[in-house]
Amino acid sequence: MNRREEWKKVLDAETERWSGKSCDQLIAELHEVQAYTVEAGSKQYQVEVEILENTKEYVHVALAVDDGSLPSSIHPESNSFIRRKNESG
């Protein structure tokens, strides 16, 4: 598996974890950008999660993952999702 595929695997897991939260949880936990490290296998990956938009109807969240290596990490693997405020969960 190449570096980008490894990043994508971590990104998918983190996206699933964060997208399972309610709007209230997302707003509370992401009042500031969250930057943290996760370990998968024997490697560490940097994750950043932030709210892009917080409207009356939805919260739009962005995630990015890389391994800190340059120059590859200048363009991390990224994803975003929208959680509608009228959805439960």
C-alpha atoms as a printed R data frame, in Angstrom:
   type eleno elety resid chain resno       x      y      z
1  ATOM     1    CA   MET     A     1   0.000  0.000  0.000
2  ATOM     2    CA   ASN     A     2   1.450  3.385 -0.941
3  ATOM     3    CA   ARG     A     3   1.557  6.446  1.306
4  ATOM     4    CA   ARG     A     4  -1.617  8.044 -0.108
5  ATOM     5    CA   GLU     A     5  -3.575  4.795  0.280
6  ATOM     6    CA   GLU     A     6  -2.487  4.609  3.930
7  ATOM     7    CA   TRP     A     7  -3.580  8.220  4.479
8  ATOM     8    CA   LYS     A     8  -6.936  7.497  2.801
9  ATOM     9    CA   LYS     A     9  -7.570  4.535  5.107
10 ATOM    10    CA   VAL     A    10  -6.967  6.717  8.181
11 ATOM    11    CA   LEU     A    11  -9.037  9.550  6.672
12 ATOM    12    CA   ASP     A    12 -11.980  7.209  6.046
13 ATOM    13    CA   ALA     A    13 -11.888  5.955  9.654
14 ATOM    14    CA   GLU     A    14 -11.711  9.486 11.083
15 ATOM    15    CA   THR     A    15 -14.479 10.713  8.755
16 ATOM    16    CA   GLU     A    16 -16.712  7.870  9.915
17 ATOM    17    CA   ARG     A    17 -15.972  8.661 13.569
18 ATOM    18    CA   TRP     A    18 -16.665 12.400 13.258
19 ATOM    19    CA   SER     A    19 -19.685 12.078 10.944
20 ATOM    20    CA   GLY     A    20 -21.382  9.884 13.549
21 ATOM    21    CA   LYS     A    21 -21.622 12.831 15.941
22 ATOM    22    CA   SER     A    22 -24.613 15.138 16.286
23 ATOM    23    CA   CYS     A    23 -24.480 18.782 15.221
24 ATOM    24    CA   ASP     A    24 -24.360 19.836 18.858
25 ATOM    25    CA   GLN     A    25 -21.392 17.548 19.513
26 ATOM    26    CA   LEU     A    26 -19.560 18.789 16.411
27 ATOM    27    CA   ILE     A    27 -20.091 22.430 17.326
28 ATOM    28    CA   ALA     A    28 -18.962 21.835 20.916
29 ATOM    29    CA   GLU     A    29 -15.880 19.800 20.001
30 ATOM    30    CA   LEU     A    30 -14.833 21.871 16.995
31 ATOM    31    CA   HIS     A    31 -15.133 25.406 18.370
32 ATOM    32    CA   GLU     A    32 -11.411 25.475 17.449
33 ATOM    33    CA   VAL     A    33  -9.556 23.410 14.875
34 ATOM    34    CA   GLN     A    34  -8.701 20.016 16.313
35 ATOM    35    CA   ALA     A    35  -5.225 18.742 15.404
36 ATOM    36    CA   TYR     A    36  -4.108 15.413 16.809
37 ATOM    37    CA   THR     A    37  -2.111 12.287 16.034
38 ATOM    38    CA   VAL     A    38  -3.470  8.786 15.492
39 ATOM    39    CA   GLU     A    39  -1.515  5.585 15.194
40 ATOM    40    CA   ALA     A    40  -2.364  2.941 12.619
41 ATOM    41    CA   GLY     A    41  -0.113 -0.056 12.492
42 ATOM    42    CA   SER     A    42   3.273  1.229 13.553
43 ATOM    43    CA   LYS     A    43   2.901  4.630 11.893
44 ATOM    44    CA   GLN     A    44   1.620  7.944 13.175
45 ATOM    45    CA   TYR     A    45  -0.645 10.227 11.188
46 ATOM    46    CA   GLN     A    46  -1.579 13.859 11.704
47 ATOM    47    CA   VAL     A    47  -5.293 14.648 11.590
48 ATOM    48    CA   GLU     A    48  -6.930 18.072 11.406
49 ATOM    49    CA   VAL     A    49 -10.673 18.566 11.778
50 ATOM    50    CA   GLU     A    50 -12.518 21.867 11.517
51 ATOM    51    CA   ILE     A    51 -15.918 23.364 10.875
52 ATOM    52    CA   LEU     A    52 -16.055 25.091  7.499
53 ATOM    53    CA   GLU     A    53 -19.658 26.309  7.816
54 ATOM    54    CA   ASN     A    54 -22.189 26.495 10.625
55 ATOM    55    CA   THR     A    55 -25.511 27.623  9.150
56 ATOM    56    CA   LYS     A    56 -29.097 27.421 10.366
57 ATOM    57    CA   GLU     A    57 -29.555 24.249  8.326
58 ATOM    58    CA   TYR     A    58 -26.266 22.359  8.631
59 ATOM    59    CA   VAL     A    59 -22.685 22.040  9.840
60 ATOM    60    CA   HIS     A    60 -19.983 21.431  7.200
61 ATOM    61    CA   VAL     A    61 -16.884 19.704  8.573
62 ATOM    62    CA   ALA     A    62 -13.492 19.193  6.866
63 ATOM    63    CA   LEU     A    63 -10.854 16.604  7.719
64 ATOM    64    CA   ALA     A    64  -7.266 16.244  6.512
65 ATOM    65    CA   VAL     A    65  -4.712 13.478  7.120
66 ATOM    66    CA   ASP     A    66  -0.988 13.202  6.382
67 ATOM    67    CA   ASP     A    67   2.115 11.642  7.896
68 ATOM    68    CA   GLY     A    68   4.156 14.811  8.306
69 ATOM    69    CA   SER     A    69   6.564 13.982  5.499
70 ATOM    70    CA   LEU     A    70   7.586 16.742  3.118
71 ATOM    71    CA   PRO     A    71   6.830 17.575  0.388
72 ATOM    72    CA   SER     A    72   3.902 15.103  0.261
73 ATOM    73    CA   SER     A    73   2.189 16.519  3.347
74 ATOM    74    CA   ILE     A    74   1.797 19.922  1.730
75 ATOM    75    CA   HIS     A    75  -1.232 18.349  0.015
76 ATOM    76    CA   PRO     A    76  -2.860 16.029  2.596
77 ATOM    77    CA   GLU     A    77  -5.687 13.606  1.881
78 ATOM    78    CA   SER     A    78  -8.889 15.451  2.708
79 ATOM    79    CA   ASN     A    79 -12.613 14.973  2.921
80 ATOM    80    CA   SER     A    80 -15.651 16.830  4.186
81 ATOM    81    CA   PHE     A    81 -19.196 16.037  5.203
82 ATOM    82    CA   ILE     A    82 -22.384 17.886  6.001
83 ATOM    83    CA   ARG     A    83 -24.509 17.130  9.062
84 ATOM    84    CA   ARG     A    84 -28.008 18.559  8.735
85 ATOM    85    CA   LYS     A    85 -29.291 20.101 11.935
86 ATOM    86    CA   ASN     A    86 -32.685 18.395 11.707
87 ATOM    87    CA   GLU     A    87 -31.041 14.922 11.592
88 ATOM    88    CA   SER     A    88 -30.936 12.858 14.748
89 ATOM    89    CA   GLY     A    89 -27.742 11.242 16.045
